[in-house]
Amino acid sequence: MQRWLRVAYGIDRFSERTGRVIYWLTLVMVVVGAYNAVARYLDRYTGLGLSSNLYIELQWYLFSLVFLLGAAYTLKHDAHVRVDVLYARLSPRGRAWINLAGTVLFLIPFCVMMLWVSWPSVRNSWMVREMSPDPGGLPRYPIKAMVPLAFLLLLAQGVSMLIKQIAFLRGALPGEGAEEAEVHGGGHV
């Protein structure tokens, strides 16, 4: 079990690093968005032509990256949307069973399905080097490749969550599984 926990904590460290990159991408997205707003406003009154489809699409791409690549980081920190009418009232073992069942029955199959469904579109986009239909727009194929990458990262984080929940239920991990491991410096097994 210790070997599997090391794998889980390695995935966690990678998700954490990805999350730090997302912080910076969010800042860049906000700066680009502010520039777009100011440029469009100035264009209206000055006619300088500061705005362009490139900046508008760049903002869209950055938002897509933040959303897609941030999913695994969000799962790692248990910050995803959860309808927890009963979950909060359960014991730590009950929550671990819910997390385990949700991961096995929903998260992992959904990620696998999304990888399978998105791949043909991504492959086709790369084959034709798909471009934006708008003048001055960006290539579409790199951003489309982020869809399967995002689900691959989410799948990996789901596997980490699965390992930690099993370890907790077997008594190999103190506390509440993934959450407790993070509090106690999860990467040091």
C-alpha positions in Angstrom: 0.0 0.0 0.0 2.9 2.4 0.7 4.1 2.1 -2.9 0.6 3.1 -4.1 0.5 6.0 -1.7 3.8 7.2 -3.1 2.2 7.1 -6.6 -0.8 9.0 -5.2 1.3 11.7 -3.6 3.4 12.0 -6.8 0.1 12.7 -8.7 -0.8 15.2 -6.0 2.5 17.1 -6.3 2.0 17.3 -10.1 -1.5 18.6 -9.7 -0.2 21.1 -7.2 2.4 22.4 -9.7 -0.2 22.6 -12.4 -2.4 24.6 -10.0 0.5 27.1 -9.5 0.8 27.5 -13.3 -3.0 28.1 -13.4 -2.6 31.0 -10.9 -0.3 32.8 -13.3 -2.5 31.9 -16.3 -5.4 33.5 -14.5 -3.4 36.7 -14.0 -2.4 36.8 -17.7 -6.0 36.2 -18.6 -7.2 39.1 -16.5 -4.5 41.4 -18.0 -5.4 40.4 -21.6 -9.1 40.8 -20.8 -8.5 44.3 -19.3 -6.5 45.2 -22.4 -9.3 44.0 -24.7 -11.8 46.1 -22.8 -9.7 49.3 -22.9 -8.6 48.7 -26.5 -12.2 48.3 -27.7 -13.2 51.4 -25.8 -10.3 53.4 -27.3 -10.9 52.1 -30.8 -14.5 53.4 -30.6 -13.3 57.0 -29.9 -9.9 57.2 -31.5 -9.9 54.7 -34.4 -6.4 53.5 -33.5 -7.2 49.9 -34.2 -5.7 48.5 -31.0 -8.2 45.7 -30.7 -7.8 42.5 -32.7 -9.3 39.0 -33.0 -5.9 37.7 -31.8 -6.3 39.3 -28.3 -10.0 38.3 -28.0 -9.2 34.7 -28.9 -6.1 34.7 -26.6 -8.4 35.7 -23.7 -10.8 32.8 -24.7 -7.9 30.4 -24.9 -6.5 31.4 -21.5 -9.9 31.0 -19.9 -10.2 27.6 -21.5 -6.8 26.6 -20.1 -7.6 27.8 -16.6 -10.9 26.0 -16.6 -9.7 22.7 -18.2 -6.3 22.4 -16.5 -7.6 23.6 -13.2 -10.1 20.7 -12.8 -7.5 18.2 -11.4 -6.1 20.8 -9.0 -9.7 21.6 -7.9 -10.4 17.9 -7.3 -7.2 17.6 -5.3 -8.3 20.4 -3.0 -11.9 19.0 -2.7 -13.1 22.4 -4.0 -15.4 21.1 -6.7 -19.2 21.5 -6.5 -20.7 18.9 -4.2 -24.3 18.5 -3.2 -23.6 17.4 0.4 -27.0 17.2 2.1 -26.0 14.0 3.7 -22.2 13.9 3.1 -21.3 16.4 5.8 -23.3 14.4 8.4 -21.5 11.1 7.6 -18.6 9.7 9.6 -15.1 9.9 8.0 -15.5 6.3 6.9 -18.9 7.0 5.3 -17.4 10.0 3.4 -14.5 7.8 2.3 -17.0 5.2 0.9 -19.0 7.9 -0.9 -15.8 9.3 -2.4 -14.7 5.8 -3.4 -18.0 5.0 -5.0 -18.2 8.3 -6.8 -14.7 8.0 -8.1 -15.2 4.4 -9.4 -18.7 4.8 -10.7 -18.7 8.3 -12.1 -15.4 10.2 -12.2 -13.1 7.5 -13.8 -15.7 6.3 -16.3 -16.5 9.9 -17.3 -12.9 10.8 -17.8 -12.3 7.7 -19.9 -15.4 8.4 -22.0 -14.3 12.1 -22.5 -10.8 10.9 -23.6 -12.4 8.5 -26.1 -15.0 11.0 -27.4 -12.6 14.0 -27.7 -9.7 12.2 -29.4 -11.1 12.1 -33.0 -11.8 15.8 -33.0 -8.4 16.7 -31.6 -6.7 14.3 -34.1 -8.6 15.8 -37.0 -7.8 19.3 -35.9 -4.1 18.6 -35.8 -4.2 16.8 -39.1 -5.5 19.9 -40.9 -3.8 22.4 -38.6 -7.1 24.0 -37.9 -7.1 27.8 -37.7 -9.6 30.3 -36.5 -12.1 31.3 -39.1 -11.7 34.9 -38.0 -9.1 37.2 -39.6 -6.0 37.4 -37.4 -7.2 34.6 -35.2 -5.2 31.9 -33.5 -4.7 28.3 -34.4 -7.4 26.0 -33.0 -5.5 22.7 -32.8 -3.3 23.5 -29.8 -6.3 24.5 -27.6 -8.3 21.5 -28.7 -5.5 19.3 -27.5 -6.0 20.6 -24.0 -9.4 18.8 -23.8 -8.0 15.3 -23.6 -5.0 16.5 -21.6 -7.4 18.0 -19.0 -9.3 14.7 -18.7 -6.1 12.8 -18.5 -5.0 15.0 -15.6 -8.4 14.7 -13.9 -8.3 10.9 -14.4 -4.8 10.8 -12.7 -6.1 12.9 -9.8 -9.1 10.6 -9.5 -6.7 7.6 -9.3 -4.8 9.4 -6.5 -8.1 10.1 -4.7 -9.1 6.4 -5.2 -5.8 5.1 -3.7 -6.0 7.4 -0.7 -9.6 6.5 0.0 -8.8 2.8 -0.2 -5.7 3.3 2.1 -7.9 5.2 4.6 -10.6 2.5 4.6 -7.9 -0.2 5.1 -6.4 1.8 8.0 -3.2 2.6 6.3 -3.9 6.3 6.2 -5.0 8.3 9.3 -7.7 10.9 9.4 -10.1 11.4 6.5 -8.1 10.0 3.6 -7.0 12.5 1.0 -7.9 15.6 3.1 -6.0 14.4 6.2 -3.0 13.3 4.1 -2.7 16.7 2.7 -2.8 18.4 6.1 0.0 16.1 7.3 2.3 16.7 4.4 1.0 14.0 2.0 4.1 13.7 -0.1 6.3 12.2 2.6 5.4 8.5 2.7 
